[in-house]
Amino acid sequence: MSSFIFIFIFEVFICNTLLTPTLDTNAEPVSLVMMAINIFIVLALLLLVRKEQEDREMVTKMLVFSFFIRIFLLLWDVYARDIFILPNSEADAVWYHKIAVSFAFQGRADIVDLTDYSYYVGLLYKAIGVQKVTVEFLHVFVTMWSMVLIYKIVCKFEIDAKTRKMAMAFVCFLPNLMIISTVFLQESVIAFFAIASLYLYTVWWTENKTIYFIFALLASAASAFLHTGGAVMAISFVVTYMLIGNKERELRITGSKLFLGVVLIFGLLFVMSTFGDTLFGKIGGELSAESITSNVGKTDRISDSDYSVGIKGLPPAVDIIVNSPVRVISFIFAPLPWMWRGVSDIVAFFGSALFYIYVFVLVIKALKAGKGKNKPDNIWGFFIVLVITWLIASLMFGWGVSNTGTALRHREKFTYICVVLFAVAKECIRLLELTDYEQKNIDNSTDIQGRRLPKKMR
């Protein structure tokens, strides 16, 4: 990834030198040349990312095929909008671009209030001209690298090859994710920071190097400055650090870890209070029951896809306690059949919501399978971390969203995390299905089917 970054910085320098960017500069030919060059660079990087795993060739093929599908969607979104506009490529996607252009060349920085993302894109436009193709290609690039990180995570836990391939198939070809990770939305960047944070946390988990835990929190913080929901990773890591902080990664609370956890929580509270306007701007700049319930779904009420759930008229604190489960379920599974307004919602259900329902069922199955049994501590502890992360994310967005379209878009920020949860839950179920006798008497490196076991089980 660092190689691509250096190359892209060089390309920006060349663009700035040759084009002298203005609002009227025709930067389209240069952007297409840049994209053609960068396609070859990304393909080369994907082919170089090969682990010594039996499924490496199949995974590489899926990544490459998925990459070309996204390039096709990118070109369609930019040049064929008059034929058909891709789902999620209207409203916010259009305004992100317009505000970025306005900030870059019309000096109207005061209107950059939709998102900081428009500000950063505007800075890029100042350097290379209005190149929508280049920005959307960057979305595709961070998406591809996010997939690579997912593969690295599942390989670190030596998850069964069949499950790894299923996980990569999901992340490569889920329809809603493919579109959202391509069009002019900030979701792909936020999702990248989220999975990068989880990858760094995984390195800490497996290698016990504290610096990676700190890096994981920083990656989550970077995501939070684009959207409040990016703080989910840091919050869940701090919470689980108090529960799973020992070298063996068992569920255990110790005095030292509890103390460090409290210190980290106060650190997060300090950040929240210092940057409240940035992190909590959508709920009035403060984190309280009153601000959450009074602002919930306020920006979603302009369309006909908003939904109303839960019991109304309760005091703010009681409202949050009583209605949280309903709002969480509505966010995770939207659009549910009674929310369907037409073909687009039906496609969204089968292209996104159905996957989340499947993972939810798988998580429940894994939790039931682990009841009263000896658990594979290393991967089981990581499974618990992912479940907590998923619950925190669903709770935050469940209260921040009351609109089917917005729920679909925001949910994709954590689809990568959900894919990892799918793989880890499935592996936990596989390991738990082994009897105690089999766990004690199987070969040191394989199970009774001849598949490799995690190091903790050997």
N, C-alpha and C positions, 0 to 999 in steps of 0.2 A: 504493500500500500504506500509506503514512504516513497518508493520509486515513482509511482504515478503522481504523487503530490509534487515532487520536485519537477517532473516533466510538465505538469499543468501550470506551475508557477512560471516556468520558462515560456510556455505558450501565452500566458497572460501578458508577460513582458513584451513578446513579439507583437501581439495584437495591439497593445497600447502604443507601440512604436510605429506600426504600419498604418493603423486606422485613424489615430487622433479622434477618439470617440466623441460624438455629439449625438443629440436626439435624432438628427437626420442622416447620420452615417449608416450606410448599408453594410451591416456586419454579417449578413446571412451567408454569403459565399465562404467567408473565413470560418464561420461556425460549422459549416458542413465539412470543410477540410479538416478542422480540428476534430470533429466527431469521427471521421473516417480513420484518422491517425490513432485516436484514442481507442477505437474499437479493437484495432490490432494489438495495442498495448494491453488492454484488459484481457483479451483472449490469451495472450502470452502469459499474463499473471495467473489466470485460472489454470492453465496447463502446468504451470510450475508448482502450484499448490497441490502436492500429491503426498499423501501419507502412505506409509507402508501398511495399508489395509486392503483386505480382499475386495472391497467394494469401490476402490478409488476410481477405477475406469468408468464404472456406471455413474458415479456421482459427478465426475467431470463432464460426462456427456449431458447429464441433466442440467448442470450449471450452464454449459455452453448453449444448449437448446433454449433454456429459460432466458438467457441473455439476449438471444436474437429475437425472441418473442417480445421482450421489453423494448428493444430497439424499434421493432415494427410499431408497437403501441405509441412510442415516443413520436415517430414520424407522422403517424396518423393524427395524434393530438395536435401537432403543430400545423400540418399542411392539409388535413382532410376534415377539419371541424365543420365545414359547410355541408358535408355529407352526413356525418353522424358525430355527435359530441359524446365522448366517453363518460361513463358515470363518474361522479366526483370531480370532473374537470370543469365545473361551472362555479359560480358564486365565489367562494374563497380563493380558488385557484386562479380565477380571472383577476381578482382584486390584488392578490399578492404581486402579480406581474405588473399591474397598472401602478400600484403604489411604489414599487421598486423603481420603475421608469421615472415616475414623478420625482422621487427623491434624488435620483442620479442626475437628472438634466433640467429639472424645473425649479429646483431649490425649495421644494415644499416639504421640508423635513417634518413640519408640524402635523402632517396627515399620516405619518408612519405610526399609526396607533393600532392597526389590526394585529401586527405581530412584529417582533424584532427580526424575524426572518426576512421580511421585505427590506429592512434596513441593510442587512448583510448582502442580499442580492443586489440592492442598489449600489453598494460599494463595488461589487463585481462589474456591474454595468458601466460604472464610471471608468473602469479600467479597460474593458473589452468591447464596449458598445452594447446595444440591446441584442443579446444572443439568447433567446429563450431555449433554443435547441441545446446550447451548452449547459445551461442550468439544469434542464431535465436529464441530460446525459450524466451530470454529476449525481443526480438522484439514482439513476440506474447503477452507477459505479458503487455508491455506498451500499446499495441494496445487494449487489453481488458480493461485496466484501462482508456484509452481514451474514449472508448464507455460508460463506467460508468459515466465519467464526462459529456458526452453529455446528458445522461439521467438526471443527476442532474441539468444541465442547463435548460432543457425544463421543468422539474418539478418546478423549482424556479419561472418560469413564468406561471405555472398552465395551460400550453397549453393543448388543447383538447386531450383526451386520444387516439382517433383514429389517430390524427396527430403524437402523440408521438410514437405510435407503427409503423407507416409508417417510421418515421425518424430512429428508431432503426433497422428496417428491411433493410433500405438502407445501414446503416453503418456496419451492420453485414454481408451482403451478396453481396455487389457490387463486381463483380468478380475481376476487376483490383486491387481494394483496398485490397482484401483478399490476393492476391499473393504478392503485393509489401510490405504489412505489415508483411510478413512472411519470405521472402528471405533475403539474406545477403546485405541489403541496409540500409542507414542511415535514410531513409524517415520516418520510424515508430517512431524513436526517436525525430526527428524534429517535426513531426505531434503531438506527445504527448506534447511537450513543448508549441506548438501553442494552443492546446485545453486547456491545463492547464492554460495558460495565459488568455484565454477567460473565463474560469471558475472563476478565481480569479477576473477578471474584472466584471463578473456577480455578485459575492458576494459584490463587492464595489457598483455596480449599485443598488442592491436591499436593502443593509443594510447600505450604505453610510459610510463605514469604510475606511478611506484613506489608511491605511496600506495595504489593499488588492490591491489597485490601484498600489502601489509601487511594491508589489509582482508580479503583472501582468507584469509590465515592466521588472522586473528581469527575469521572466520566458521567456519572449520574447528575452531578451539579451542572455540567455543560449542557446536558439535555434539559434541565429545569429552567435554564435561562431562555430557552426557546418556548417551553411550555411547562406550566406548573407540574403536570403529570410526570415529567421526567424525574422528579424527586422520589418517585416510588421506589426505584432501585436502592437509593441510599437509605431510605426509611426502613425498607425490609431488611437490608444488610445489617443495619444497626440493631434492629429488633432481634434478628436471629443470632447476631454475634453474642448476645447475652445467653442464648440457649445452647448454641453449638459453637463454642469457642475453643474447645480442647483439641489436641492433636488427633485424637481418634475420631473426631467429628460425630460423637454421640450426643444425644439430647441430654445435656447436663448443665446445671447452673452452678457456677463457682463464684466465690466472693470477688476475686480479681476481675473476672469477666463482667460481673454485675457492675463493679465500680467503673470499669472502662466503658461499659455500655451507657451508664448514666452520664459520663463525661461527653460521650459522642452525642447523646440526646440533647444535652445543653448546648453543644456546638451547633447542632442543627437548629435549635430554637433561636440561637443568636443570629444565624444566617437568615432564618425566616423573619425575624424582627428587623434586621438591617435592610434586607431586600424585599420587604413585604409588598411594596407597590409593584415591583417587578414580578414576583412569584405569585402574588394573590390579587393581581389587578382585576381579574374577572369577578372576584367576590368582594370588591370594595377595599382591597389592600390590607385586609386583616383576616385572621383565621379564627372564626367563632361560629357557634351554632346559629346565631341570628343572621350573620352575613351569608352563611351557606344556604339556609332555607329561604332567605329573601331573594337571593340571586340565582337560585337553581333554575337552569334552563331558560334564563331571561333572553339570551341571544338566540335561542332556538325557536322562539314563538312567532317568527316571521314567515314560517312555511306551514304547509298542511300536513307535514309528517311528524309534528310534535305529538308526544304521548303523555298522558297523565296517569300516574300510578300511585298507589298507597292511600292511606287514610288522611283526609284533609282536616285542617283546623286545630291541629295539635300544637302545644308549646314547642319552640325550636328544638330544645334538647330531647324532649320526648319524641318529636317528629323524626329526628335522626335515628334514635334507637329502634323505634317501631317500624319505620319504613325502609331502613337500610337494606334488609334482605330482598324486599320486592324490587327496589331500584337496582340492586346488584344483578339480580336475575334478568331484569328488563334490559340492562346494558349489555350483558354477556350474550344474550340470545336474540336480541333484536336483529331483523324484524320478525317477530313471532307471527304465526298465521293470522291472528286477529288484527295485526298491524298492517297487513298487506294492502297496498293501494293499487297495485297493478303488476305488470310483468317485471319491472325493475326490482321491486321488493321480493318477488319470488326468486329471481336470479340471485339477489343478494343473500337470501336465506340459504339457498343450496350452495352458493359460492363462498360463504363465510360463516354464517351462524351455525350451520350444521356441523362444521369442524369444531367449533367451540362446544357444542352440545356433546359431541363424541369425546372430547378431552375431559369434559366435566364428568361424564359417566366413567371414563377410565380412571380418573382420580379417585372417585368414590369406590370403585372396585379395588384399587390399590390399597386404600385405607382399610377397607374391610379385610383384604387378604393379609394385611399386617397385624391385625388384631390378635393378640395372644401368641404371636410367633416370634422366634428369634429373627431379627431384621438384619439385612446387610447394611451395617451402620454407615459406611462411607457414602454410598449412593442413596440410602434411605434418608439420611440427614439432609442431603442436597435436595431430595424430593420435597421434604418439608419446607425448606427455604423457598422453593419455587411455588409451592401452594400458598404460602404466606404472601409472597410477592404478588401473586395473581389476585388474592383476596383484597390486598391493600389497593391495588390498581383498580379493581372493579368497584370498590367502595368509593374511591376518589371520583372516578368518572361516572359512577352511578348517580352521584349527587351533582355532578357538573353538567350532565347531559339529559335532555328530555326530548330528543329528536332522533328519529331512526337514522337519517342520513348522517348526522353528526356522530351518533354512536358507532356506526360502521366505520367512519373515518378515524375517530379517536381510538377505536379498538385495535386498529392495525398498528398502532405504536407498540403494542405488546404481543403481536402475533408471533414474532420470533421467540419470545420468552415462552409462549404457549406451545410452540413446536418442540422446544427443549423439554418442557414439562411433559408433553406427550411421550417423547422417547424415554425419559427417565421413569415415568409411571409404568410404562409398558415393561421396561427392564426390571423394575422392582417386582411387578407381578410375576414375571418369569422366574426370578430368583426365589420368590416366596413360595412358588408352587413346588419347589424341591422339598422333599421330606427331610426331617432332621437327620435320618439315617443316611440319606443320599448326600447331604451337605457334609457329613463327617467322613464318608467313604469314597466319594468321587475322586477322580484324578486331581492333582494339585492345580492344574491349569485349565481344565475343561469340565463341563457338566456332563450329564448322562447322554446328551445328544451330541456331544463332541464340540460344543461351542465354548469359546473362551469366557472365563469368569473374571469379574473385577478383581484387582489385586487384593482387596480386603477379604475376598472369599477364598483366596488360595491358601 
